[in-house]
Amino acid sequence: MRSTGDGTAAGTPVPLHGGVAAPKPRRAAPEREVNPPERSAEQIGYRGPTACAAAGITYRQLDYWARTGLVEPSVRPAYGSGSQRLYSFRDVVVLKVVKRLLDTGVALQNIRTAVRHLRSRELADLAQVTLMSDGATVHECTSPDEVVSLLQGGQGVFGIAVGVVWRDVETALAQLHGERVDTGETLVGQHPGDELARRRNRAG
């Protein structure tokens, strides 16, 4: 891995400071590749309550983070009373990552830096990222070797595999309602219970 220009040696995890780390060269896809959502990420948005349900946060948290600029909806902001924010798939993944970072005691300033970094990445690249932190600094790792290197240095206390968060969000959103950005059409998620009912009906 190349140096970020802040003194980080090549081949080591990237510490995320005030700026956004330089994009890394693309790596070969892992054996278990995380694919983009079946619904095109650019064409589907999710309203606040749906984003909250998928990310595991309260609406008060969602509203506060949007108003303070921590995680703003990239599809459609709230323009005034009665308007609905619309979040993208990436936004919901970032919301869930923020929730996990807060739960583990990471400082808000470091979380803001991590959010900027995640937003600078291509959507398909996020699944390869692991965020490691000792509570004071957040590092990005994109390979098992980098995770091991960080742990051996005594810096990493906990890690968040963004690919795991991705899959959790993808599974949750598949059961919830989305909205087509171009037409405003509501897309009804497939709840596991619905499929079970259809199977029972066919069996009967």
C-alpha positions as CSV (number, residue, x, y, z in Angstrom):
1,M,0.0,0.0,0.0
2,R,1.4,3.4,-0.9
3,S,2.2,6.2,1.5
4,T,-0.5,8.7,2.3
5,G,1.9,11.5,2.3
6,D,1.6,12.0,6.1
7,G,4.6,9.8,7.0
8,T,2.7,6.5,6.9
9,A,5.0,3.8,5.6
10,A,4.0,1.8,2.6
11,G,2.4,-1.5,3.4
12,T,0.9,-0.3,6.7
13,P,-2.8,0.6,7.6
14,V,-3.8,4.1,6.7
15,P,-4.6,6.3,9.7
16,L,-7.5,8.6,8.9
17,H,-6.6,12.1,10.2
18,G,-8.3,15.3,9.3
19,G,-8.2,14.8,5.6
20,V,-9.3,12.1,3.2
21,A,-6.7,9.4,2.6
22,A,-5.6,8.9,-1.0
23,P,-7.5,6.2,-2.8
24,K,-5.7,2.8,-2.7
25,P,-5.0,0.7,-5.8
26,R,-7.8,-1.7,-6.4
27,R,-7.1,-5.2,-5.1
28,A,-8.2,-8.5,-6.5
29,A,-11.8,-9.4,-5.4
30,P,-12.0,-11.7,-2.4
31,E,-13.4,-15.2,-2.7
32,R,-16.7,-14.0,-1.2
33,E,-17.4,-10.8,-3.1
34,V,-20.1,-8.5,-1.8
35,N,-22.2,-7.4,-4.8
36,P,-24.1,-4.0,-5.1
37,P,-27.7,-4.2,-4.1
38,E,-30.0,-5.7,-6.8
39,R,-31.9,-2.4,-6.8
40,S,-29.5,0.1,-8.5
41,A,-27.9,2.2,-5.8
42,E,-28.3,5.3,-7.9
43,Q,-32.0,4.8,-8.6
44,I,-33.4,3.8,-5.2
45,G,-33.7,6.0,-2.1
46,Y,-34.9,5.2,1.4
47,R,-36.9,7.5,3.7
48,G,-35.8,8.3,7.2
49,P,-37.8,5.6,9.1
50,T,-36.5,3.0,6.7
51,A,-33.0,4.1,7.0
52,C,-33.3,4.1,10.8
53,A,-34.7,0.5,10.8
54,A,-31.9,-0.8,8.6
55,A,-29.1,1.1,10.4
56,G,-30.4,0.3,13.9
57,I,-30.7,3.9,15.1
58,T,-33.4,6.2,16.4
59,Y,-35.1,8.9,14.3
60,R,-33.7,11.5,16.7
61,Q,-30.2,10.3,16.0
62,L,-30.9,10.4,12.3
63,D,-32.3,13.9,12.4
64,Y,-29.4,15.2,14.6
65,W,-26.7,13.7,12.4
66,A,-28.4,15.2,9.3
67,R,-28.7,18.7,10.9
68,T,-25.1,18.7,12.2
69,G,-23.8,17.4,8.8
70,L,-22.4,14.2,10.2
71,V,-24.4,12.0,7.8
72,E,-26.6,13.9,5.4
73,P,-28.9,12.2,2.9
74,S,-27.3,12.2,-0.5
75,V,-30.4,11.6,-2.6
76,R,-32.7,14.3,-1.2
77,P,-32.3,16.6,1.8
78,A,-35.3,18.0,3.8
79,Y,-36.3,21.3,2.2
80,G,-38.8,22.3,4.9
81,S,-41.8,21.2,6.9
82,G,-43.4,18.1,5.4
83,S,-40.5,17.2,3.1
84,Q,-39.0,13.8,3.3
85,R,-35.2,13.1,3.4
86,L,-34.2,10.3,1.0
87,Y,-31.1,8.3,1.8
88,S,-29.0,6.1,-0.6
89,F,-27.8,2.6,0.1
90,R,-24.3,4.0,0.8
91,D,-25.8,6.5,3.3
92,V,-27.5,3.7,5.2
93,V,-24.2,1.7,5.4
94,V,-22.4,4.8,6.7
95,L,-25.2,5.4,9.3
96,K,-24.7,1.9,10.6
97,V,-20.9,2.3,10.7
98,V,-21.3,5.6,12.6
99,K,-23.6,3.8,15.1
100,R,-21.0,1.1,15.7
101,L,-18.2,3.7,16.1
102,L,-20.2,5.7,18.6
103,D,-21.1,2.5,20.5
104,T,-17.4,1.7,20.9
105,G,-16.5,5.2,22.2
106,V,-14.7,6.7,19.2
107,A,-14.5,10.5,19.3
108,L,-16.9,12.4,17.1
109,Q,-14.1,14.2,15.3
110,N,-12.6,10.9,14.3
111,I,-16.0,9.6,13.2
112,R,-16.5,12.7,11.0
113,T,-13.1,11.9,9.4
114,A,-14.1,8.3,8.8
115,V,-17.4,9.3,7.3
116,R,-15.7,11.7,4.8
117,H,-13.3,8.8,3.9
118,L,-16.1,6.3,3.3
119,R,-17.9,8.8,1.1
120,S,-14.8,9.3,-1.0
121,R,-14.6,5.6,-1.8
122,E,-16.3,3.9,-4.8
123,L,-19.3,2.1,-3.6
124,A,-18.0,-1.3,-4.7
125,D,-14.7,-0.7,-2.7
126,L,-16.4,-0.2,0.6
127,A,-16.9,-3.9,1.1
128,Q,-13.2,-4.5,1.3
129,V,-12.6,-1.9,4.0
130,T,-12.1,-2.7,7.7
131,L,-12.0,0.3,10.1
132,M,-9.7,-0.3,13.1
133,S,-9.5,2.1,16.1
134,D,-8.0,2.4,19.5
135,G,-10.6,5.1,20.4
136,A,-8.2,7.9,19.5
137,T,-7.3,7.2,15.9
138,V,-9.2,5.4,13.1
139,H,-7.2,3.4,10.6
140,E,-8.3,1.8,7.3
141,C,-7.3,-1.7,6.5
142,T,-8.1,-3.5,3.2
143,S,-6.3,-6.8,3.8
144,P,-5.9,-9.3,6.6
145,D,-2.1,-8.5,6.7
146,E,-2.8,-4.9,7.5
147,V,-5.2,-5.8,10.3
148,V,-2.6,-8.1,11.8
149,S,0.1,-5.5,11.4
150,L,-2.0,-3.0,13.3
151,L,-2.9,-5.4,16.1
152,Q,0.8,-6.4,16.5
153,G,1.6,-2.7,16.9
154,G,-0.8,-2.5,19.8
155,Q,-2.9,0.2,18.1
156,G,-6.1,-1.6,17.0
157,V,-8.5,-2.4,19.8
158,F,-11.6,-3.1,17.8
159,G,-12.5,-3.3,14.1
160,I,-15.6,-2.8,11.9
161,A,-15.7,-4.8,8.7
162,V,-17.6,-2.6,6.4
163,G,-18.5,-5.6,4.2
164,V,-20.3,-7.2,7.1
165,V,-22.2,-4.0,7.7
166,W,-23.0,-3.9,4.0
167,R,-24.5,-7.3,4.0
168,D,-26.6,-6.5,7.2
169,V,-27.9,-3.4,5.5
170,E,-28.6,-5.1,2.3
171,T,-30.6,-7.8,4.1
172,A,-32.6,-5.3,6.1
173,L,-33.4,-3.1,3.1
174,A,-34.6,-6.0,1.1
175,Q,-37.4,-6.4,3.6
176,L,-38.3,-2.7,3.7
177,H,-39.8,-0.1,1.3
178,G,-37.7,1.9,-1.1
179,E,-38.5,4.7,-3.5
180,R,-37.5,5.2,-7.1
181,V,-35.7,8.5,-7.3
182,D,-36.9,9.2,-10.9
183,T,-40.6,8.4,-10.5
184,G,-41.3,8.5,-6.8
185,E,-42.7,5.0,-7.1
186,T,-42.8,3.0,-3.8
187,L,-40.9,-0.3,-4.0
188,V,-42.3,-2.8,-1.5
189,G,-39.7,-5.0,0.2
190,Q,-40.2,-8.7,0.4
191,H,-40.7,-9.7,4.0
192,P,-39.7,-13.3,4.8
193,G,-43.2,-13.9,6.2
194,D,-44.8,-13.1,2.8
195,E,-42.8,-15.8,1.1
196,L,-43.7,-18.3,3.8
197,A,-47.4,-17.4,3.3
198,R,-47.1,-17.9,-0.4
199,R,-45.5,-21.3,0.1
200,R,-48.3,-22.4,2.5
201,N,-50.9,-21.3,0.0
202,R,-49.2,-23.3,-2.8
203,A,-49.0,-26.3,-0.5
204,G,-52.7,-26.0,0.4
